[in-house]
Amino acid sequence: MISVNDFKNGLTIEVDGDLWRIVEFQHVKPGKGSAFVRSTLKNLRTGAVQEKTFRSTEKVEKAQIDTKTMQYLYADGDSYVFMDTTTYEQLTLPAEELTDALKYMKENMEVKIMMHGNETLGVEVPNTVDLTVTATEPGVRGNTSSGGSKPATLETGLVVQVPFFINEGDVLTINTQDGTYISRA
């Protein structure tokens, strides 16, 4: 058990039988009455975001989340196969559990799998990934003075806005937090 006064962003707690990650929190000390903690929580199973207020004297259960480094091997229909890099055990996950991570995953890439007991909660990809451009319009000389951008389709199917000088076959570094172009790799 931990006190709500010890909240940190990213901490995983158990409230009402569900697993929640603290997105944001704020200690509030009104002039009259007792202090409380206002928090924004994200459900790790459903992805729902909820605002919850705790009295400053409350205690909550800290959830034990294990993170395993695994290698993404291949797609098998609607499921994806991962291998534990230490024990060589294979784990198959359905596409529904990988929603956002699929846009950034390439075969043989190392990812972190979050688990609570035997339940898989999700996949964390690295903060940046290098992906190859498979389709984009050719840049036309002369229309770069305004510093505009054009859409480019990457090898995983992700579409990002890139500068005009990017061509098909270029390898780009992409930010996985917001899906934006960072630079050429």
matplotlib code that plots the C-alpha trace (Angstrom):
import matplotlib.pyplot as plt

x = [0.0, 1.2, -0.2, -1.8, 0.7, 3.5, 1.8, 4.2, 3.3, 3.6, 3.0, 0.7, -2.0, -4.9, -8.2, -11.6, -10.0, -8.7, -5.1, -4.6, -1.5, -1.3, -1.2, -1.4, -2.0, -2.3, -2.3, -5.0, -5.1, -8.3, -8.5, -11.3, -11.5, -8.9, -6.4, -7.0, -5.3, -7.0, -5.7, -6.1, -5.9, -5.6, -7.0, -4.4, -6.9, -9.4, -7.4, -10.2, -9.1, -10.8, -10.6, -10.5, -10.2, -8.6, -8.5, -4.9, -5.2, -6.2, -3.9, -4.0, -2.5, 0.5, 0.3, 3.1, 3.9, 6.6, 8.3, 10.0, 12.2, 11.0, 11.8, 8.9, 9.2, 6.4, 2.7, 0.5, -2.9, -4.6, -2.0, 1.6, 4.4, 7.1, 10.1, 11.6, 15.2, 16.4, 14.3, 13.4, 9.7, 7.3, 4.2, 1.3, -0.7, -3.9, -3.9, -6.4, -3.8, -1.2, -3.3, -0.8, 2.4, 1.7, 2.4, 6.0, 7.0, 9.3, 10.3, 13.2, 12.7, 13.1, 10.1, 9.0, 5.9, 4.1, 2.6, 0.5, 0.8, 0.0, -2.0, -0.4, -1.2, 0.5, 3.6, 6.1, 8.1, 11.3, 10.9, 12.2, 12.3, 13.9, 11.5, 11.9, 9.7, 7.7, 5.7, 5.7, 5.3, 8.6, 9.7, 9.4, 12.2, 11.2, 8.3, 10.5, 10.7, 7.7, 9.2, 6.0, 5.5, 4.0, 2.6, 4.9, 3.9, 6.4, 7.1, 4.7, 1.8, 2.2, 1.6, 3.6, 4.2, 7.8, 9.8, 9.8, 13.4, 12.5, 12.3, 11.2, 13.8, 15.0, 15.2, 13.6, 13.7, 10.1, 9.0, 6.7, 5.1, 3.2, 4.1, 6.1, 9.1, 12.4, 15.1, 16.8, 18.5]
y = [0.0, 3.5, 6.9, 9.1, 11.7, 9.6, 9.6, 10.1, 10.3, 6.9, 5.0, 2.0, 1.5, -0.9, 0.8, -1.0, -4.2, -2.5, -1.4, 2.3, 4.4, 7.9, 10.3, 13.5, 14.4, 17.6, 18.1, 20.5, 22.3, 24.3, 27.1, 25.3, 21.5, 18.8, 18.4, 16.0, 14.7, 15.2, 12.7, 11.7, 7.9, 5.7, 2.1, -0.3, -2.9, -0.7, 2.5, 4.6, 7.9, 8.9, 11.8, 10.6, 12.4, 10.9, 12.2, 12.9, 10.2, 7.4, 4.6, 2.6, -0.7, -0.4, -2.8, -5.1, -4.7, -6.8, -5.7, -8.3, -7.5, -9.5, -9.7, -9.3, -12.2, -12.2, -11.7, -14.8, -13.7, -11.5, -12.4, -11.4, -13.6, -12.4, -14.3, -13.8, -13.0, -14.8, -18.0, -18.2, -18.8, -17.6, -15.4, -14.8, -11.7, -10.7, -7.5, -5.8, -5.7, -3.9, -1.1, 1.8, -0.2, -2.0, 1.2, 1.2, -2.5, -4.2, -7.9, -8.7, -5.5, -5.6, -4.3, -4.3, -6.3, -5.2, -8.0, -8.2, -11.9, -13.9, -11.1, -9.1, -5.4, -4.0, -3.4, -0.5, 0.3, 2.4, 6.2, 6.4, 3.9, 4.0, 3.2, 3.2, 5.4, 3.2, 5.8, 9.6, 12.3, 13.5, 16.9, 19.6, 22.1, 25.6, 25.0, 24.6, 28.3, 28.1, 25.0, 23.0, 19.2, 16.3, 12.9, 9.8, 6.2, 4.1, 0.3, -0.4, 1.5, 4.6, 7.9, 10.9, 14.5, 14.9, 17.8, 18.0, 16.7, 13.2, 10.5, 6.9, 4.5, 7.1, 5.7, 8.1, 8.4, 8.6, 9.6, 6.9, 9.1, 11.3, 9.7, 12.6, 12.8, 13.7, 13.3, 11.1, 8.1]
z = [0.0, -0.8, 0.3, -2.3, -1.2, -2.8, -6.3, -9.3, -13.0, -14.6, -11.3, -11.7, -8.9, -8.3, -7.6, -7.5, -8.9, -12.0, -13.0, -13.5, -14.6, -13.1, -16.0, -13.9, -10.3, -8.2, -4.4, -3.4, 0.0, 0.2, 2.8, 4.5, 5.0, 4.5, 1.7, -1.3, -4.4, -7.8, -10.3, -13.9, -14.3, -17.4, -17.3, -18.6, -19.7, -21.6, -22.2, -20.6, -18.9, -15.7, -13.2, -9.6, -6.3, -3.2, 0.4, 1.5, 4.2, 1.7, 0.8, -2.5, -3.6, -5.8, -8.8, -9.6, -13.3, -14.8, -18.0, -20.3, -23.2, -26.1, -29.8, -32.4, -34.7, -37.2, -37.9, -38.0, -39.4, -36.7, -34.1, -33.5, -32.2, -29.8, -28.3, -24.8, -25.4, -22.3, -22.2, -25.9, -25.0, -27.6, -26.8, -29.2, -28.8, -30.7, -32.8, -30.4, -27.6, -29.9, -31.4, -31.5, -31.3, -34.7, -36.6, -35.4, -35.2, -37.7, -37.6, -35.3, -33.3, -29.5, -27.6, -23.9, -23.0, -19.8, -17.7, -14.5, -13.4, -16.5, -18.1, -20.9, -20.6, -23.6, -25.7, -25.3, -28.4, -28.2, -28.2, -31.8, -34.6, -38.1, -40.9, -44.7, -47.0, -49.4, -51.1, -51.4, -54.1, -55.6, -54.4, -57.0, -57.2, -56.3, -53.9, -50.8, -49.9, -47.6, -45.8, -46.3, -46.0, -47.8, -46.7, -46.9, -46.4, -44.4, -44.5, -41.6, -43.3, -41.1, -42.9, -41.6, -42.8, -44.1, -45.7, -49.5, -49.8, -48.6, -51.3, -51.6, -50.1, -47.5, -43.9, -41.4, -37.6, -36.3, -32.8, -31.5, -28.8, -31.4, -34.7, -36.1, -38.4, -36.6, -39.1, -41.7, -40.2]

ax = plt.figure().add_subplot(projection="3d")
ax.plot(x, y, z, "-o")
ax.set_aspect("equal")
plt.show()
